[in-house]
Every structure is written in structure tokens, then in C-alpha cells.
């Protein structure tokens, strides 16, 4: 009996130690870097440039930026799913080579860079933007192609209220927000570890939906079980296609849906639901740990206005009155 007690106590100890270890593992894995952004007052209206793919007219959401003294306009992909703003190393080195006196310190050994750029009327400064190495093409200075040089991450919405006007295709950052000519009703959201979790009802079930503007061309991404449950009766999956999440190649499966998502007083028909195969074990464990019911991109909000006041943990969804 004494031996059994010792074994039971040992097992209990292992479970407790394991739980503590798992807690610190997840905390380290999902805790973002410090937010080094320093911003001036407000951006005013920043035009959204949509990038198309063969599967969506709204595959990526680009915002124009400019460096002082540099005549060229560059673009950052606005990605609320990325915890921090980062710049592409090869592109930044190319800009530095062309405009050596206008750019901050940067060489081939750099992993961070101190820079300031203009986002509309707002100046965005950081003493240490991370430099990300990827296989981007060299900048063609004579081309009219939009040159993406990085990602504008959730450290922006961590600092200031943000408006994504998907009807007029504009973004606003800062306290000076546009007047929509109607009373705006704000509701609670969760904003933890720079992840935006919006409560909603999906086909009558309460869910927490992760807003990820980097998954722009999708309405709702969920697991395979929910994908099947939310599909339209008799619908067949569309042809699978490849998508890239940073350096990982994934496979996406779309299927028609006739369900709906309710965000407080705003109800949005769900036309399509997506299941993605190939995500990492860490991503799947993180989804389970946070109890997410899915991920929503920009497609679901087209024609509407999404306001994220993450500093105050509030959001609003606005519909323009019909003419």
C-alpha cells in the first residue's frame, strides 16, 4: 500500500511538472517580442491596394509607405496575424544601396534596423525592425510593379485604434477616425499576445474567431470537422490549391456554405468555408489551447467597416446605409 501511495504521488508530481512545463513552453512559443513602435498622431486615409491571385481578387492587403528622401513608394502587407512588423532584408539592402544617405544603418550582417517610414500622414519609427530573410525577387526599379518589402503586423493595432473600411478600400490608424454618420456600437473582444479574438455565433454556435488580415482572401478557415459541418448540403469541395504561410507550403480546400456568422447585431452570410492541410503541430496545439472556432480573413467583411480598438479591447462592425 505504501508503495502504491509513493507511485501515485510520483505520478501526480509528474503531471504537475508536465503541466507547468507545457504552460511555460506555450507562453514562450506564443509571446511576441516587445513592441518598439513609436507613432505620430494619425494616418488619415491610407488606400488599400488589393493583390489578386487565381483564387481570389483579395488575396493580400497592401498598404503604401514611403521613406523620407526616397521618391519610390513601397508596400507592406497588413497582417494582423503577424505579431510584429518586419522588413525584408534583401529588399532593404537594395534600397540602401540605391539611396545610401536616406536609409538608417544596414549591412549584410544586420538582423535588425532602425528606420522611420510614413504611413499616410503618420510617421512609424522603430529602433529595431526585424529583418526577415526570404527569397524575394530583386527590386526592378524601372517596373511599375508594386514592391512589397515587409509586413505591417499587430504591433500597430496594439498601439492605436484601427479602421479597415472594406467598402471604400481605406485604412485609418490613430485617434483621428472618420465620421460614418451613424452611432457606432462597440463590443468586447479579446486581445492577448497580439491576437485579435472576436466573439461570434457560427451557425448558431458560440465561437471565438481569430481575425487574420494576412489570410485576406478567405471568409472562414476552420478544422476539417467544422468544415464538413458548415458545408452546404450536397456541395462538393472545389479543387485543392496551394497557399504559403511564411516558409511553409499548405493545401487549402474550399467548399460552398449556406450558414451565417453573427457578430452581435450584424449577420453575415457565409458563402464559403475553408479547411487547410499541412499546418504545424504547434499551430494545431495553439488553436486547441485557445479554444478557437476558426480564423476569419478580410473576405467576410467586404462592403463593411471593421473597427478594432485593441488598446481598449473593443471592436465595431459598421454597415453603410443602402442608397
LUMDREN-86956 format. One record per residue (C-alpha): residue number from 1; residue in one letter; x, y, z. Coordinates in nm, 3 decimals, decimal comma, m for minus. Last residue first. Example, Ala and Ser with C-alpha at 12.3 -4.5 7.8 and 13.67 -1.06 7.14 Angstrom:
BEGIN
+-----+------+---------+---------+---------+
! pos ! code !       u !       v !       w !
+-----+------+---------+---------+---------+
!   2 !    S !   1,367 !  m0,106 !   0,714 !
!   1 !    A !   1,230 !  m0,450 !   0,780 !
+-----+------+---------+---------+---------+
! end
This chain:
BEGIN
+-----+------+---------+---------+---------+
! pos ! code !       u !       v !       w !
+-----+------+---------+---------+---------+
! 323 !    X !  m2,856 !   5,432 !  m5,107 !
! 322 !    X !  m2,809 !   5,142 !  m4,860 !
! 321 !    X !  m2,677 !   5,254 !  m4,524 !
! 320 !    X !  m2,311 !   5,162 !  m4,474 !
! 319 !    X !  m2,264 !   4,867 !  m4,242 !
! 318 !    X !  m2,038 !   4,902 !  m3,941 !
! 317 !    X !  m1,870 !   4,637 !  m3,728 !
! 316 !    X !  m1,729 !   4,763 !  m3,400 !
! 315 !    X !  m1,448 !   4,636 !  m3,181 !
! 314 !    X !  m1,332 !   4,679 !  m2,822 !
! 313 !    X !  m1,036 !   4,567 !  m2,611 !
! 312 !    X !  m0,941 !   4,924 !  m2,510 !
! 311 !    X !  m0,591 !   4,917 !  m2,665 !
! 310 !    X !  m0,739 !   4,685 !  m2,932 !
! 309 !    X !  m0,982 !   4,938 !  m3,073 !
! 308 !    X !  m1,050 !   4,746 !  m3,392 !
! 307 !    X !  m1,302 !   4,899 !  m3,632 !
! 306 !    X !  m1,424 !   4,681 !  m3,920 !
! 305 !    X !  m1,617 !   4,859 !  m4,195 !
! 304 !    X !  m1,840 !   4,675 !  m4,443 !
! 303 !    X !  m1,858 !   4,606 !  m4,817 !
! 302 !    X !  m1,618 !   4,313 !  m4,782 !
! 301 !    X !  m1,610 !   4,185 !  m4,423 !
! 300 !    X !  m1,607 !   3,807 !  m4,490 !
! 299 !    X !  m1,328 !   3,846 !  m4,747 !
! 298 !    X !  m1,095 !   4,011 !  m4,497 !
! 297 !    X !  m0,985 !   3,695 !  m4,316 !
! 296 !    X !  m1,156 !   3,498 !  m4,041 !
! 295 !    X !  m0,995 !   3,217 !  m3,845 !
! 294 !    X !  m1,183 !   2,939 !  m3,670 !
! 293 !    X !  m1,360 !   2,826 !  m3,355 !
! 292 !    X !  m1,059 !   2,897 !  m3,138 !
! 291 !    X !  m1,045 !   2,726 !  m2,798 !
! 290 !    X !  m0,714 !   2,891 !  m2,707 !
! 289 !    X !  m0,537 !   2,563 !  m2,628 !
! 288 !    X !  m0,684 !   2,384 !  m2,930 !
! 287 !    X !  m0,563 !   2,651 !  m3,170 !
! 286 !    X !  m0,221 !   2,658 !  m3,005 !
! 285 !    X !  m0,194 !   2,280 !  m3,033 !
! 284 !    X !  m0,276 !   2,298 !  m3,403 !
! 283 !    X !  m0,024 !   2,577 !  m3,465 !
! 282 !    X !   0,248 !   2,389 !  m3,272 !
! 281 !    X !   0,177 !   2,071 !  m3,467 !
! 280 !    X !   0,235 !   2,262 !  m3,789 !
! 279 !    X !  m0,031 !   2,328 !  m4,051 !
! 278 !    X !  m0,032 !   2,098 !  m4,356 !
! 277 !    X !  m0,397 !   2,089 !  m4,451 !
! 276 !    X !  m0,620 !   2,395 !  m4,462 !
! 275 !    X !  m1,000 !   2,377 !  m4,444 !
! 274 !    X !  m1,200 !   2,661 !  m4,593 !
! 273 !    X !  m1,563 !   2,775 !  m4,575 !
! 272 !    X !  m1,757 !   2,956 !  m4,844 !
! 271 !    X !  m2,065 !   3,175 !  m4,877 !
! 270 !    X !  m2,118 !   3,255 !  m4,510 !
! 269 !    X !  m2,398 !   3,509 !  m4,483 !
! 268 !    X !  m2,314 !   3,796 !  m4,247 !
! 267 !    X !  m2,533 !   3,897 !  m3,951 !
! 266 !    X !  m2,464 !   4,225 !  m3,770 !
! 265 !    X !  m2,636 !   4,284 !  m3,433 !
! 264 !    X !  m2,376 !   4,093 !  m3,224 !
! 263 !    X !  m2,139 !   3,947 !  m3,485 !
! 262 !    X !  m2,350 !   3,666 !  m3,628 !
! 261 !    X !  m2,194 !   3,432 !  m3,882 !
! 260 !    X !  m2,416 !   3,254 !  m4,135 !
! 259 !    X !  m2,469 !   2,914 !  m4,298 !
! 258 !    X !  m2,518 !   2,842 !  m4,669 !
! 257 !    X !  m2,169 !   2,708 !  m4,738 !
! 256 !    X !  m1,974 !   2,619 !  m5,051 !
! 255 !    X !  m1,647 !   2,427 !  m5,013 !
! 254 !    X !  m1,286 !   2,538 !  m5,023 !
! 253 !    X !  m0,982 !   2,313 !  m4,962 !
! 252 !    X !  m0,640 !   2,466 !  m4,900 !
! 251 !    X !  m0,301 !   2,291 !  m4,913 !
! 250 !    X !  m0,003 !   2,436 !  m4,725 !
! 249 !    X !   0,359 !   2,522 !  m4,810 !
! 248 !    X !   0,552 !   2,656 !  m4,510 !
! 247 !    X !   0,804 !   2,939 !  m4,547 !
! 246 !    X !   0,568 !   3,221 !  m4,444 !
! 245 !    X !   0,226 !   3,060 !  m4,483 !
! 244 !    X !   0,205 !   2,970 !  m4,849 !
! 243 !    X !  m0,109 !   2,850 !  m5,023 !
! 242 !    X !  m0,154 !   2,559 !  m5,262 !
! 241 !    X !  m0,485 !   2,468 !  m5,419 !
! 240 !    X !  m0,748 !   2,195 !  m5,382 !
! 239 !    X !  m1,018 !   2,179 !  m5,648 !
! 238 !    X !  m1,352 !   2,280 !  m5,502 !
! 237 !    X !  m1,517 !   2,057 !  m5,244 !
! 236 !    X !  m1,860 !   1,919 !  m5,341 !
! 235 !    X !  m2,184 !   2,064 !  m5,207 !
! 234 !    X !  m2,479 !   1,829 !  m5,141 !
! 233 !    X !  m2,581 !   2,008 !  m4,824 !
! 232 !    X !  m2,385 !   2,330 !  m4,790 !
! 231 !    X !  m2,073 !   2,297 !  m4,581 !
! 230 !    X !  m2,065 !   2,408 !  m4,218 !
! 229 !    X !  m2,048 !   2,058 !  m4,068 !
! 228 !    X !  m1,777 !   1,940 !  m4,309 !
! 227 !    X !  m1,558 !   2,242 !  m4,243 !
! 226 !    X !  m1,632 !   2,206 !  m3,871 !
! 225 !    X !  m1,477 !   1,857 !  m3,873 !
! 224 !    X !  m1,191 !   1,959 !  m4,103 !
! 223 !    X !  m1,076 !   2,245 !  m3,886 !
! 222 !    X !  m1,162 !   2,608 !  m3,964 !
! 221 !    X !  m1,086 !   2,888 !  m4,206 !
! 220 !    X !  m1,368 !   3,138 !  m4,256 !
! 219 !    X !  m1,406 !   3,403 !  m4,528 !
! 218 !    X !  m1,072 !   3,364 !  m4,706 !
! 217 !    X !  m0,894 !   3,604 !  m4,942 !
! 216 !    X !  m0,717 !   3,803 !  m4,672 !
! 215 !    X !  m0,543 !   3,537 !  m4,470 !
! 214 !    X !  m0,295 !   3,812 !  m4,374 !
! 213 !    X !  m0,589 !   4,006 !  m4,231 !
! 212 !    X !  m0,607 !   3,749 !  m3,953 !
! 211 !    X !  m0,900 !   3,787 !  m3,716 !
! 210 !    X !  m0,919 !   3,489 !  m3,481 !
! 209 !    X !  m1,277 !   3,382 !  m3,420 !
! 208 !    X !  m1,402 !   3,286 !  m3,074 !
! 207 !    X !  m1,714 !   3,076 !  m3,116 !
! 206 !    X !  m2,071 !   3,050 !  m2,998 !
! 205 !    X !  m2,273 !   2,801 !  m3,202 !
! 204 !    X !  m2,579 !   2,909 !  m3,401 !
! 203 !    X !  m2,430 !   2,853 !  m3,746 !
! 202 !    X !  m2,123 !   3,048 !  m3,633 !
! 201 !    X !  m2,201 !   3,278 !  m3,344 !
! 200 !    X !  m1,940 !   3,541 !  m3,276 !
! 199 !    X !  m1,677 !   3,654 !  m3,026 !
! 198 !    X !  m1,378 !   3,830 !  m3,187 !
! 197 !    X !  m1,027 !   3,719 !  m3,093 !
! 196 !    X !  m0,749 !   3,952 !  m3,209 !
! 195 !    X !  m0,404 !   3,808 !  m3,128 !
! 194 !    X !  m0,135 !   4,043 !  m3,001 !
! 193 !    X !  m0,043 !   3,804 !  m2,716 !
! 192 !    X !  m0,394 !   3,875 !  m2,591 !
! 191 !    X !  m0,664 !   4,088 !  m2,746 !
! 190 !    X !  m1,009 !   3,960 !  m2,660 !
! 189 !    X !  m1,308 !   4,146 !  m2,797 !
! 188 !    X !  m1,589 !   4,340 !  m2,635 !
! 187 !    X !  m1,846 !   4,534 !  m2,833 !
! 186 !    X !  m1,864 !   4,888 !  m2,968 !
! 185 !    X !  m2,177 !   5,042 !  m3,113 !
! 184 !    X !  m2,114 !   5,328 !  m3,354 !
! 183 !    X !  m2,390 !   5,582 !  m3,397 !
! 182 !    X !  m2,417 !   5,695 !  m3,756 !
! 181 !    X !  m2,267 !   5,947 !  m3,995 !
! 180 !    X !  m1,954 !   5,741 !  m4,057 !
! 179 !    X !  m1,717 !   6,002 !  m3,919 !
! 178 !    X !  m1,355 !   5,903 !  m3,982 !
! 177 !    X !  m1,105 !   5,832 !  m3,704 !
! 176 !    X !  m0,850 !   6,071 !  m3,561 !
! 175 !    X !  m0,726 !   5,858 !  m3,268 !
! 174 !    X !  m0,476 !   5,660 !  m3,472 !
! 173 !    X !  m0,469 !   5,436 !  m3,780 !
! 172 !    X !  m0,709 !   5,455 !  m4,075 !
! 171 !    X !  m0,742 !   5,207 !  m4,361 !
! 170 !    X !  m0,910 !   5,254 !  m4,698 !
! 169 !    X !  m1,090 !   5,040 !  m4,955 !
! 168 !    X !  m1,414 !   5,243 !  m4,966 !
! 167 !    X !  m1,629 !   4,941 !  m4,881 !
! 166 !    X !  m1,368 !   4,740 !  m4,692 !
! 165 !    X !  m1,305 !   5,026 !  m4,449 !
! 164 !    X !  m1,045 !   4,884 !  m4,211 !
! 163 !    X !  m1,025 !   5,112 !  m3,907 !
! 162 !    X !  m0,754 !   5,091 !  m3,642 !
! 161 !    X !  m0,732 !   5,222 !  m3,287 !
! 160 !    X !  m0,369 !   5,267 !  m3,179 !
! 159 !    X !  m0,075 !   5,086 !  m3,019 !
! 158 !    X !  m0,164 !   4,715 !  m3,026 !
! 157 !    X !  m0,315 !   4,771 !  m3,369 !
! 156 !    X !   0,033 !   4,858 !  m3,497 !
! 155 !    X !   0,212 !   4,576 !  m3,306 !
! 154 !    X !  m0,030 !   4,351 !  m3,495 !
! 153 !    X !   0,192 !   4,349 !  m3,801 !
! 152 !    X !   0,280 !   4,555 !  m4,105 !
! 151 !    X !   0,472 !   4,306 !  m4,318 !
! 150 !    X !   0,767 !   4,353 !  m4,549 !
! 149 !    X !   0,916 !   4,496 !  m4,866 !
! 148 !    X !   0,632 !   4,453 !  m5,115 !
! 147 !    X !   0,713 !   4,621 !  m5,444 !
! 146 !    X !   0,409 !   4,710 !  m5,654 !
! 145 !    X !   0,502 !   4,653 !  m6,018 !
! 144 !    X !   0,556 !   4,966 !  m6,226 !
! 143 !    X !   0,897 !   4,836 !  m6,332 !
! 142 !    X !   1,203 !   5,056 !  m6,382 !
! 141 !    X !   1,344 !   4,992 !  m6,035 !
! 140 !    X !   1,314 !   4,615 !  m6,060 !
! 139 !    X !   1,373 !   4,512 !  m5,700 !
! 138 !    X !   1,541 !   4,171 !  m5,676 !
! 137 !    X !   1,293 !   3,883 !  m5,628 !
! 136 !    X !   1,205 !   3,775 !  m5,277 !
! 135 !    X !   1,355 !   3,453 !  m5,142 !
! 134 !    X !   1,318 !   3,530 !  m4,773 !
! 133 !    X !   1,532 !   3,673 !  m4,496 !
! 132 !    X !   1,339 !   3,874 !  m4,240 !
! 131 !    X !   1,488 !   4,186 !  m4,085 !
! 130 !    X !   1,336 !   4,280 !  m3,751 !
! 129 !    X !   1,265 !   4,648 !  m3,701 !
! 128 !    X !   1,480 !   4,770 !  m3,417 !
! 127 !    X !   1,480 !   5,138 !  m3,322 !
! 126 !    X !   1,129 !   5,168 !  m3,454 !
! 125 !    X !   0,955 !   5,461 !  m3,616 !
! 124 !    X !   0,619 !   5,498 !  m3,793 !
! 123 !    X !   0,532 !   5,850 !  m3,905 !
! 122 !    X !   0,163 !   5,905 !  m3,972 !
! 121 !    X !   0,019 !   6,115 !  m4,256 !
! 120 !    X !  m0,025 !   5,812 !  m4,484 !
! 119 !    X !   0,211 !   5,553 !  m4,346 !
! 118 !    X !   0,544 !   5,735 !  m4,350 !
! 117 !    X !   0,864 !   5,547 !  m4,272 !
! 116 !    X !   1,126 !   5,561 !  m4,000 !
! 115 !    X !   1,407 !   5,307 !  m3,963 !
! 114 !    X !   1,643 !   5,143 !  m3,717 !
! 113 !    X !   1,742 !   4,801 !  m3,850 !
! 112 !    X !   1,753 !   4,446 !  m3,714 !
! 111 !    X !   1,937 !   4,128 !  m3,816 !
! 110 !    X !   2,227 !   4,313 !  m3,981 !
! 109 !    X !   2,524 !   4,117 !  m4,120 !
! 108 !    X !   2,464 !   4,221 !  m4,483 !
! 107 !    X !   2,454 !   4,590 !  m4,392 !
! 106 !    X !   2,209 !   4,844 !  m4,252 !
! 105 !    X !   2,233 !   5,176 !  m4,071 !
! 104 !    X !   1,939 !   5,403 !  m4,150 !
! 103 !    X !   1,835 !   5,495 !  m4,503 !
! 102 !    X !   1,848 !   5,832 !  m4,681 !
! 101 !    X !   2,222 !   5,863 !  m4,745 !
! 100 !    X !   2,267 !   5,523 !  m4,911 !
!  99 !    X !   1,972 !   5,558 !  m5,155 !
!  98 !    X !   2,029 !   5,289 !  m5,420 !
!  97 !    X !   2,237 !   5,058 !  m5,198 !
!  96 !    X !   2,005 !   5,114 !  m4,900 !
!  95 !    X !   1,701 !   5,032 !  m5,114 !
!  94 !    X !   1,868 !   4,708 !  m5,226 !
!  93 !    X !   1,966 !   4,623 !  m4,867 !
!  92 !    X !   1,606 !   4,682 !  m4,761 !
!  91 !    X !   1,480 !   4,447 !  m5,032 !
!  90 !    X !   1,724 !   4,173 !  m4,935 !
!  89 !    X !   1,636 !   4,205 !  m4,564 !
!  88 !    X !   1,260 !   4,202 !  m4,589 !
!  87 !    X !   1,108 !   4,424 !  m4,321 !
!  86 !    X !   0,914 !   4,324 !  m4,009 !
!  85 !    X !   0,615 !   4,447 !  m3,812 !
!  84 !    X !   0,533 !   4,226 !  m3,516 !
!  83 !    X !   0,271 !   3,973 !  m3,403 !
!  82 !    X !   0,173 !   3,859 !  m3,754 !
!  81 !    X !  m0,196 !   3,761 !  m3,770 !
!  80 !    X !  m0,299 !   4,125 !  m3,806 !
!  79 !    X !  m0,126 !   4,121 !  m4,145 !
!  78 !    X !  m0,112 !   4,442 !  m4,348 !
!  77 !    X !   0,122 !   4,361 !  m4,636 !
!  76 !    X !   0,375 !   4,642 !  m4,660 !
!  75 !    X !   0,427 !   4,838 !  m4,979 !
!  74 !    X !   0,691 !   5,065 !  m5,134 !
!  73 !    X !   0,663 !   5,407 !  m5,295 !
!  72 !    X !   0,976 !   5,543 !  m5,464 !
!  71 !    X !   1,096 !   5,902 !  m5,426 !
!  70 !    X !   1,325 !   5,831 !  m5,128 !
!  69 !    X !   1,412 !   6,142 !  m4,923 !
!  68 !    X !   1,198 !   6,030 !  m4,629 !
!  67 !    X !   1,093 !   5,667 !  m4,661 !
!  66 !    X !   0,748 !   5,597 !  m4,805 !
!  65 !    X !   0,471 !   5,350 !  m4,730 !
!  64 !    X !   0,179 !   5,209 !  m4,930 !
!  63 !    X !  m0,058 !   4,950 !  m4,776 !
!  62 !    X !  m0,105 !   4,604 !  m4,929 !
!  61 !    X !  m0,390 !   4,364 !  m4,850 !
!  60 !    X !  m0,344 !   4,020 !  m5,000 !
!  59 !    X !  m0,559 !   3,762 !  m5,180 !
!  58 !    X !  m0,850 !   3,997 !  m5,242 !
!  57 !    X !  m0,943 !   3,911 !  m5,602 !
!  56 !    X !  m0,923 !   3,545 !  m5,504 !
!  55 !    X !  m0,825 !   3,200 !  m5,640 !
!  54 !    X !  m0,607 !   3,298 !  m5,937 !
!  53 !    X !  m0,443 !   3,556 !  m5,713 !
!  52 !    X !  m0,514 !   3,925 !  m5,677 !
!  51 !    X !  m0,337 !   4,191 !  m5,473 !
!  50 !    X !  m0,557 !   4,460 !  m5,323 !
!  49 !    X !  m0,407 !   4,805 !  m5,270 !
!  48 !    X !  m0,571 !   4,967 !  m4,968 !
!  47 !    X !  m0,553 !   5,346 !  m4,962 !
!  46 !    X !  m0,443 !   5,508 !  m4,633 !
!  45 !    X !  m0,695 !   5,764 !  m4,507 !
!  44 !    X !  m0,559 !   5,979 !  m4,222 !
!  43 !    X !  m0,251 !   5,840 !  m4,050 !
!  42 !    X !  m0,295 !   5,977 !  m3,702 !
!  41 !    X !  m0,086 !   6,116 !  m3,415 !
!  40 !    X !   0,279 !   6,010 !  m3,451 !
!  39 !    X !   0,386 !   5,655 !  m3,386 !
!  38 !    X !   0,665 !   5,481 !  m3,195 !
!  37 !    X !   0,691 !   5,106 !  m3,250 !
!  36 !    X !   0,916 !   4,903 !  m3,019 !
!  35 !    X !   0,658 !   4,645 !  m2,914 !
!  34 !    X !   0,844 !   4,375 !  m2,722 !
!  33 !    X !   0,867 !   4,037 !  m2,898 !
!  32 !    X !   0,553 !   3,826 !  m2,909 !
!  31 !    X !   0,465 !   3,552 !  m2,656 !
!  30 !    X !   0,340 !   3,247 !  m2,846 !
!  29 !    X !   0,626 !   2,999 !  m2,812 !
!  28 !    X !   0,745 !   3,127 !  m2,472 !
!  27 !    X !   0,399 !   3,107 !  m2,315 !
!  26 !    X !   0,334 !   2,774 !  m2,484 !
!  25 !    X !   0,652 !   2,623 !  m2,338 !
!  24 !    X !   0,593 !   2,787 !  m1,998 !
!  23 !    X !   0,248 !   2,631 !  m1,971 !
!  22 !    X !   0,367 !   2,294 !  m2,103 !
!  21 !    X !   0,639 !   2,281 !  m1,838 !
!  20 !    X !   0,391 !   2,365 !  m1,562 !
!  19 !    X !   0,157 !   2,093 !  m1,687 !
!  18 !    X !   0,441 !   1,842 !  m1,706 !
!  17 !    X !   0,559 !   1,928 !  m1,354 !
!  16 !    X !   0,203 !   1,882 !  m1,225 !
!  15 !    X !   0,159 !   1,554 !  m1,413 !
!  14 !    X !   0,500 !   1,427 !  m1,293 !
!  13 !    X !   0,413 !   1,513 !  m0,934 !
!  12 !    X !   0,083 !   1,333 !  m0,959 !
!  11 !    X !   0,264 !   1,030 !  m1,099 !
!  10 !    X !   0,514 !   1,040 !  m0,811 !
!   9 !    X !   0,234 !   1,073 !  m0,556 !
!   8 !    X !   0,058 !   0,772 !  m0,706 !
!   7 !    X !   0,381 !   0,570 !  m0,708 !
!   6 !    X !   0,450 !   0,659 !  m0,343 !
!   5 !    X !   0,095 !   0,573 !  m0,249 !
!   4 !    X !   0,122 !   0,240 !  m0,431 !
!   3 !    X !   0,449 !   0,162 !  m0,248 !
!   2 !    X !   0,284 !   0,235 !   0,088 !
!   1 !    X !   0,000 !   0,000 !   0,000 !
+-----+------+---------+---------+---------+
! end
